Amino acid sequence: AVMEGRTVLDLAEGLQLRRVRVMGACRIELSGFNDTMRDRLRAYGLFGEIISWKLRMFVPTDASGVGILTEVLDTYPVARVGEREAA
């Protein structure tokens, strides 16, 4: 549901997972992280890109993404499932 863009997941500690479109490709972005979380998230397998002078973190959308997403959700459980607003 997240990859289809219909759902936004609010996670523990203020994190949020949502689908975004970057450079013409759909990605799953993790937002709301702080500097102390960054290294842990990279260790899980998320990758970061500097876009408009801001670090953004993404979950890979290939086969490895499922395991990475599982690690993230084990550490930061889902607090709320929300519907994505229509654009």
Secondary structure, DSSP 8 states (H G I E B T S, - for coil): -TTTTSEEEEEGGG-EEEEEEETTEEEEEEES--HHHHHHHHHHT-EEEEETTEEEEEE--STHHHHHHHHHHHHS-EEEEEE----
